[in-house]
Amino acid sequence: MEASSLYPLKFKPTLKEKVWGGKKFSSFFKQNLDPTKKYGESWQISDIEGDVSIIENGFLEENSLVDIIELYMGDLVGDQIYDRFGLAFPLLFKFIDANEKLSLQVHPDSELAYQRYQQLGKTELWYIIDAKPNAGLYIGFNKKTSQEEFLDALAQGELEKMIQFYPVKKGDAFFIPAGTIHAIGEGILLAEIQEASDITYRVFDWNRKDKNGMMRELHIEEALEAINYNREEGYKIEYKEELNSSVSIIQSEFFNISKLVLDTPIHKSYIQIDSFVVYMCTEGEVHFFTERDHEFIVAGESILIPAVITDVDIVPNGKSELLEIYIDKKTE
């Protein structure tokens, strides 16, 4: 099949019930879901084994993300990305509804993850879509800490006192490097963009029991080598919103993420970046027009623009909001 036949791709979301999940995918995103279930995560685009995304639009419908990377290679993801990652899709895109706190946890960096599992580590970015009053995030230690101090606080039930707490509001963004201890607080709906890894070490779960009345498994021993015990700054990202323009939130070796608030059509050219581009809609409804195709997404949905497509007209239906994600060319 010709690369020129590629078009903006939508994928079937993978919804995950969680003990801490809620109902905001239905109420905030207006999705028609089972009202008896508490959904915590909506995996938008993934090639994680067991959760590989399936296309839901166009002639490639019912093909998996893995299938089409194998078929289209660099035309889908970008030649520079295919050279680096091969058939693996390098990022994972989620929406998260934290009706209750998530566990305090940590993810290994790529060096440790490759050593243990031959997988990527997990650095991530959180973008706050909605938050109840006084909601917040737990990110990083509030002072330089040793492994012994960490274990002692854990044994005493006082780990929370060692963690920085960040109050949040709509539009806030946070960068969470691998190795950072963290948790999402209750009452928060957010978008998560991360390296394609599902390795999580849970170190404290607020003494919560699962639906069977059992404490959830912890991974203390595995986490000890993964944790960064220093006090770090810069988790919260400051940026200024600008109407009808891509405003950079972060440029990193893992991903480049911008925010677009739109109330009028704009044109985007991707000829310089040699990467797929993913748009996550966090508010409103947005239409994408290429030379031959048209597709749209609404709040709670995402779309992948293949790398071979270099020009797109983006047309909002009323004021709308997008996150724009791609991977920049690696510089040595």
N, C-alpha and C positions, 0 to 999 in steps of 0.2 A: 504493500500500500504506500502511496506517496505521502511524504511528510506534509505536503501542502493540504492534504485532506484533514489534518488535525484541526481541532476547533476547541473553544472553551469548554472544559470538562467539569461536570458536577458529579459528586459521588454520594452514594447512600450513606448516611451517618450511621455509626455504630453506637447505640445507646447503652450505657452501663448503669445498672442499679448500684447504689452505694448506701452504706449505713448512714452516711452523712448527707445524702442527696436530698433534693427538694422537688418543687413543682414549677420552677421558673422557665424551663424549656417550654412549658405549656402557657404559663401566664404572661411572661415577658416576651418570648419569641412567638407566641400564638401557635405553637405546634400541637397537633392533635395526637396526644399520647395517652396511654393507660393512666387514668386518674388515681388508681390504687398503688401505683409504683413510685418510688423515690429515685429519680434519675440524677446521678452525680456528674456524669461525663457524657459528652457527645463527641466521639472521635470523628472528625471531619475528613481528614486525608491521612492515611496510614498504610505502611507496608510491614508493620509489626506482625510477626508470625501469629496466626490465629485471628488477627483483626485486620486483614488486608482489605482496603477499600475497593468497592465495586462501583463502576461507572453507571450513572442512572439516566444519561441523556445521549441522544445522537446515535450514529451507527455503531459506535463502540460499546453501547449499552450492554451490561452484564459481563464485560471484560473486567479483569482486576487491574489494579495499579501495577502489579508485578508483570502481568501479561504485556501491558502496553509499553513499559520501559524496555522490556526485551525486544519488542517489535520496533519501536521508534527511537530508542536510545537517546542520543544527544539532541535530536529534533524535539523530543518531549521535554527533557530536563535541562538541556544546554550541554554543549560539548565539554566545557571545562568541568561541569559537575559530573558528567558521565565518566570522564577521565579519572576523577577523584574517588567516586563512589561506586562505579560500575552499575550493576543492576539494582543496587539498594537505593531507595528513596531517602534522602538525608534528613528530612524534617517530619515532625508529627504535629498535627493541628487539632486542637480541642477547644470546646467550650466546657466550662466547669460551673456547676451550681452547688455551692457550699451552703446548704441550709444549716449545717452544724460545722464545727471545726474539723478540719482534716488533721491527721496525726502529724506530730513533729517528725520530720523525716530528712533524709539526705540522699543524694544521688552521687555515684562515683564519677570522676572525670574519665576521659577516654583512655588515659594510660592504664588506670586501674581496671576499667571495664574490659579493655582488650586483654589484659593480663588474666582476668578471672573468667571472662565469657566470650572473648573475641567479638565484642560489640562496642558500639559507640557509648560514650558517657552521656550525661544529661544536663546540659545547660539550657535554661529556659527563660522566657519573658512572659510576664503576666500583664494584661491590660484590663483594667476594671471597667466593666460595662454597667453594673448597677451595684449599689451597696446600701444596706440599711444604716441608719444613724449609729455612730460609734463603732462601726465594723472596722476591722483591720487585719493586717498580716503580721506574722511572726517570721522575721528574717535575720539570721546571723546572731552571733554572740554580742552582748553589750559590753564585754571587756575581753581582753586576751585571756584565754582559758587553756588549761592543760587537760590531757586525757583523764588524769586522776580527778581533777575538779569536776569534769563532766560526769564521770561515773558516780562520784559522791553525790552530786546534785540529783542525779537520776534515782539513786538509792533512797535519798531523803524525800523524794517527790517534789523537788523544788527546781526542776529544770526550767520551767516557764520563767522564773525570775532571772535567768541568765540570758534570755532571748530578747532582742530588740523588737518592739511593737510599733507598727506604722499604721496610724489611722488612714483610711482611704475614702476616696470619693470617685464618682464617675470620671473617666478620662485619665486617671493615674496609671502610670506604667512602672514596672519594677523588673530589673534584670537580676536573675538568680544564677550565678555561676555554679557549676558542679562543685560539690563539696560543702555548700552552704546549708546549714541546718535551717529548716523553714516549715511553715504551715500556713494554710489559708484559714482565716477566721470565719466565724459563722455569718450568714446573711450577705454573701458576696457572689455575684455572677461575673465571671471573667473569661477572657480568651487566653489560651495558653499556646505559645509557639515554642517548640523545643526540638532539640536533637532527637533523632528517631531512636529512642531508647525507652524501655519500660522497666528499668532497673531502679527499684526504690527500696531503701532500708528504713523501716519504721522504727523509731527509737522510743517514742512515747505517744500513747493514744488516749490520754486524759482519763484513764481507767474506764474506758467505754466498753460495753459488751455488744457483741453482734446480735443478729436476730435470733440466734440459738442460745443466747445467754452466756456465750463464751468470750473471754478476752481475745482480742485479735493478736495474731502472732507479731512479735517484735524481732528485730534483726540487729541487736546491739553489737555482737561480735563482728559482723560483717561491716558495720558502720564505722567502727573505731578508726580504721585506716583511711576511710573515705572523707572524714570530717575535716574541715578547715577550722582550727581552734582559734584563729586570730579574730580580732575585731576589725571588720571592714566597713568602708563607707561606699556610697554611690549606688546602693541598691535601687533607690528611687530615682527615676530619670526625669529631669526637667526639660520641657519642650514647650513651644508656643504654637497654639493652633492657628491655622490660616485657612480661610475659606477657599474652596475650589483649587487646592494645591496640595501636593504630597509634602507633608511635613515630617522630617526624619525624627524618629524616636530613638533608634539605635543603629549603628553600623558596627558590625563585629565580624569575626572570622566565622561565626556560626550562622548568622542571618542578618539581613538588613530589613528593618521594619519601619514603615512610615504610616502616618494616619492621613486619611482624606475625609474632610467634611465637605459635602457637595450640595449645592442647590441649583447648579446649572451644568450642562454637559461640558466635559473636558476631553481632550485627546491625549493619549499616552503613546510614546514611542519607546520600545525596548531594545532597539537595535544595538545599543552599546553594552548590554549587560550579560548576554549569553547565559541566561538562566530562565527557568520557569518562573512565573509570578503567580502567587496565590493571593486572592482577596477574600477576607473574612468580613461578612456584613454584620455590624454590631447595632445598626439602627436603620430603619427605612427599607427602601427597595431600590435596587440599582440594576440597570441594563447594560450589557456589553455587546458592542457591535464590531465585528471584524469585517474583512472584505466580503466574506460570503456567509457569515453566520451571525446569529443573534441568540443570546441567552440572558437570563436574569436571575438574581438572588435576592432574598429578603433577609431580615434580621434572623440570625441563627443558622445561616447557610454560608457556604464557601464555594469558590470556583478556582480552577487552575487554568491559567493561560499557558499553553505550551510554548517552549522557547522559540520554536520556528515562527510563531506569530509575532511580528514586530510592531504592529500598529493596532490600537484599540480605541474606539470611542466609548466613553463611560458616561451614561446618562441616568441621573437620579430621577426617581419619581417622588418629588418633594424632597425636603431636606433629609439627607441620608449620610451614613458614616461607614467607612471601610478601613480595615487594616490591610496594608499592602506589604507582601513579604517576598523576598527573593534572596539568593545567595550570590554575593559578589565574587569576582575573579580573585583567586588567592594570590597574594603578593608575597614573595619570599623576602 
